[in-house]
Amino acid sequence: MIRLSSIKLISSFGSATMIFVVLLSGTVLAQGPAQTIQIAKVDVQTLAAGYRASKVTGSTVVNDANESIGKIDDILVSPDGKAPFAVLSVGGFLGMGSHLVVVPYGSLKLADNQVVLPGGTKDALSALPEFKYATK
């Protein structure tokens, strides 16, 4: 003779099993379609001769007349990931009283272990709006 408490136990066990199976299958279904990543070929030998951001950061920036006009404080990538920018520390003396400005990284020329900003001057850079890093 089957007791009512045994039926409740079997029913509870069956319900728990069904919930477990539904949760597992829901996880698999929630993954959606497979993602694809576009891969581009890169000439690694040419790229290896490039400049590391860690080596460029801290470099003195000069103008066409070989005058020091600032220092690279950082390299930033735009939120859309399409354009890099150089954060330059300009003005001041021995790091005191300087402020940060941003220029497109493409405006800098890297040659002979020098960073050149063609047409750049201390006054022109100092006139740019001051840059401040986000606090988030």
C-alpha positions as CSV (number, residue, x, y, z in Angstrom):
1,M,0.0,0.0,0.0
2,I,1.4,3.4,-1.0
3,R,1.1,6.1,1.5
4,L,0.2,9.7,0.7
5,S,3.5,11.0,2.1
6,S,5.4,8.7,-0.3
7,I,3.5,10.1,-3.2
8,K,4.2,13.7,-2.1
9,L,8.0,12.8,-1.8
10,I,8.0,11.3,-5.3
11,S,6.1,14.2,-6.7
12,S,8.5,16.7,-5.0
13,F,11.5,14.8,-6.3
14,G,10.0,14.8,-9.8
15,S,9.2,18.5,-9.7
16,A,12.8,19.3,-8.6
17,T,14.2,17.2,-11.4
18,M,12.0,18.9,-14.0
19,I,13.1,22.4,-12.7
20,F,16.7,21.3,-12.9
21,V,16.3,20.1,-16.5
22,V,14.5,23.3,-17.5
23,L,17.2,25.5,-15.9
24,L,20.0,23.5,-17.7
25,S,18.3,23.7,-21.1
26,G,17.5,27.4,-20.6
27,T,21.2,28.1,-20.2
28,V,22.0,26.4,-23.5
29,L,19.3,28.2,-25.3
30,A,20.2,31.6,-23.9
31,Q,23.6,31.5,-25.6
32,G,22.3,32.5,-28.9
33,P,24.0,32.2,-32.3
34,A,27.8,31.8,-32.5
35,Q,29.8,35.0,-32.7
36,T,32.3,35.6,-35.5
37,I,35.4,37.6,-35.3
38,Q,36.9,39.3,-38.3
39,I,40.6,38.6,-38.5
40,A,43.0,40.7,-40.5
41,K,46.5,39.7,-41.6
42,V,49.2,41.8,-40.2
43,D,52.8,42.1,-41.4
44,V,54.4,41.2,-38.1
45,Q,57.9,42.0,-39.2
46,T,57.0,45.6,-40.1
47,L,54.9,45.9,-37.0
48,A,57.8,44.7,-34.8
49,A,59.8,47.7,-36.0
50,G,57.1,50.0,-34.6
51,Y,57.0,51.9,-31.3
52,R,55.5,50.4,-28.1
53,A,53.1,52.7,-26.2
54,S,55.1,52.0,-23.1
55,K,58.3,53.3,-24.8
56,V,56.6,56.4,-26.4
57,T,55.0,57.4,-23.1
58,G,57.4,59.9,-21.3
59,S,59.1,60.9,-24.5
60,T,59.8,64.6,-25.1
61,V,57.9,66.1,-28.0
62,V,59.8,68.5,-30.2
63,N,58.7,70.8,-33.1
64,D,60.3,71.3,-36.5
65,A,63.0,73.5,-35.0
66,N,63.9,70.7,-32.5
67,E,62.6,72.8,-29.6
68,S,61.1,70.8,-26.7
69,I,57.3,71.6,-26.6
70,G,56.0,69.0,-24.2
71,K,56.1,65.4,-23.0
72,I,53.8,62.4,-23.8
73,D,51.9,61.6,-20.7
74,D,49.7,58.8,-22.1
75,I,48.2,57.3,-25.2
76,L,44.4,57.0,-25.3
77,V,42.1,55.2,-27.6
78,S,38.8,56.8,-28.4
79,P,35.7,55.1,-26.9
80,D,34.7,53.8,-30.4
81,G,38.2,52.2,-30.6
82,K,39.0,53.9,-34.0
83,A,41.4,56.7,-33.2
84,P,44.3,56.9,-30.8
85,F,45.3,60.2,-29.1
86,A,48.4,61.4,-27.3
87,V,48.0,63.2,-24.0
88,L,50.8,65.8,-23.7
89,S,52.1,67.5,-20.6
90,V,52.9,71.1,-21.6
91,G,54.0,74.3,-19.8
92,G,55.5,74.5,-16.4
93,F,59.0,73.9,-15.2
94,L,60.4,70.6,-14.0
95,G,56.9,69.2,-14.0
96,M,55.4,71.9,-11.8
97,G,52.6,74.0,-13.2
98,S,52.1,71.9,-16.3
99,H,48.8,70.9,-17.7
100,L,47.6,68.2,-20.0
101,V,46.3,68.6,-23.6
102,V,45.3,66.1,-26.2
103,V,46.4,65.8,-29.9
104,P,45.6,63.2,-32.4
105,Y,48.3,60.6,-32.4
106,G,48.5,60.7,-36.2
107,S,49.7,64.3,-35.9
108,L,52.9,63.1,-34.3
109,K,55.8,61.9,-36.4
110,L,58.1,59.3,-35.0
111,A,61.6,59.3,-36.6
112,D,65.1,58.7,-35.4
113,N,63.9,58.0,-31.8
114,Q,62.3,61.4,-31.7
115,V,58.7,62.4,-31.4
116,V,58.0,65.5,-33.6
117,L,54.8,67.6,-33.7
118,P,55.2,69.4,-37.0
119,G,54.2,73.1,-36.7
120,G,53.8,72.7,-33.0
121,T,54.7,75.5,-30.5
122,K,54.6,75.7,-26.7
123,D,52.1,78.6,-27.0
124,A,49.8,76.7,-29.4
125,L,49.8,73.7,-27.1
126,S,49.2,75.8,-24.0
127,A,46.2,77.4,-25.7
128,L,44.5,74.0,-26.2
129,P,41.7,73.1,-23.7
130,E,43.1,71.4,-20.6
131,F,42.5,67.6,-20.5
132,K,41.4,65.8,-17.3
133,Y,41.2,62.1,-16.9
134,A,37.7,60.7,-16.1
135,T,37.3,59.8,-12.5
136,K,35.4,56.5,-13.1
